[in-house]
Each structure stands twice: as C-alpha cells, then as structure tokens.
Amino acid sequence: MSSTGDVPYMDACTLPSTARPLRIAEFDALFAATLHRTERVNARHLRLTLTGRDGLKETVRDLTDRESRCCSFFTFTVTPAGDQVVLDVEVPDTQTAVLDGLATLAAEAAPAAR
C-alpha cells in the first residue's frame, strides 16, 4: 500500500504517484461498505473479514491482484467463507509499517468493525 497522508509511502511500490490516491480510495470504499471484523494476527499479518454485496470475492481478488502487481511485498489470500470473504494480508518484517497503515485505513473507513 502506498499513499500520501496517513498510509506510509513505500519506495517498493511501482504504482504511479498520480494513481495512488485512487487506489487508496478503492480500499477505503471496499472497507466502508463491507468490513465486518479486523484481527491483527501478528505484526506481519492482518486478517479482514468482509461481508456484503454479490461479487465481493471477485472485487476483492481484482483489487488485491492489482495491488500485488505494484507492491509485490504484499501476500494476499482471499478465502470465501459462506456469505463472507476473509482477506489475509501478510508482509515481510521490513514492511510492517505499511501493514500498520492498511490496518489504520480499514479502522478509519469502518470504525464499527472490530
């Protein structure tokens, strides 16, 4: 995840700087509409449980596939679970600040999710 503002900018990201706010907005909208629960498994692993609209699994896979292409340090695992999608996000030890930023983005977008 790279951005301006509260989410740390990472030199490892290849997304053009003009596209970064749009990508952040995509994650923000996804979390605001679907985030049900967050769990920080450990410093390198964030688990997000999403619920909601039809096509959610495909939406999450599309977004995480595109994010993986520009920020290859992310490992995203998308697991359908009934009417929910579990999104596991893992990073190497050197990128935990980026995962912190993603966790903050999720919490701010969907403050009722726990």
N, C-alpha and C positions, 0 to 999 in steps of 0.2 A: 504494500500500500504506500503510495507516495502522494504527497499533497502539499499544499500550503496550509497555514493555520495550525490546528492542534495535532494533526496527524503528521508524524515525522517524515521529512523528505529523505529519501534514500538514494544514494548515488547508484545503487544497483538497479534502479528502475529505468527502463528504456522508453516508457510512455512519454510522448512529447509533453512539455510543461503546459501547453495550452489545453491538452486533453485531461490533465489531472483533476481539475475541479469537476469535470463532467463525470469521471469515474467515481470520485468520492460521492457525488450526488446520486449515482446509481446505487451504491452501497447504502447510503443514507435512506433512500426511498424504500429499498428492499427491507431494511431493518425496521423502519417506521411502520410498514404495512404488515410485516409477517413475524417479527421477532417475538418469541414466546418465552424463551429462557436462555440465560447465558451461564456458562460454567468455565471457570479458569482451571483447567485440569492441572497445569503446572506452568512455569514461566514461559515455556515454549509451545504450549498447546491451549487453544481456546475452542470450546465447543458451543455452538449456537444451535438452538432448536427453533425452527421456523415452522409456522403453520399458516394456512390460509388458502389462497386462491388456486384455481386449477392451473396446471402448468408450472407450479412452483419449482419442482425438481429441474425442469428444463431451464427455467430462468436462472436458477442458482448455478447450474452447470455452465451455462453460457457465460455468466458474469465471472465465475471463478476461472474458467478456461482462459478468458481474455486477460484477467489479472495475472495468471501464471505466465503468460507469454511476455509480459513486461517486467514482472517481478518474480523471477524464477526461484527465488529463495523460499517462496510460499509452497506448502504442500496442502492442497485442499482435498478433503474426502467428503463426498456428498452421498448420504445414505437415506433413502426413503424409509419412513417408519410410520406406516398407516397413513393418516392424513397430515403427517408432519414430515419435515426434511431435517435431518441432523447434518450440520455443516461443521466438520472438524477442520481447524486451521492450525497448522504447525509450521514453525520456523526454526532455523538453526540458532544456537546460543548467541551469535553475533547480531541477530535481528529481533531480539525480544522487545526492543523499544517500538518497533513497527507493529508488533502484535499488541503491545500496550495501546498504541494509537487506534488500532482497529477495535479493540475492546471498548475504548472510550467513545469512539464513533457509534458503536452499537448501543451503548448505555444512554448516550445523549439522544439518539434517534427514537429509542423505545424505552423511556425511563421506567415504565411499569414492569418490564421484563426482568425477571430475577433468575 
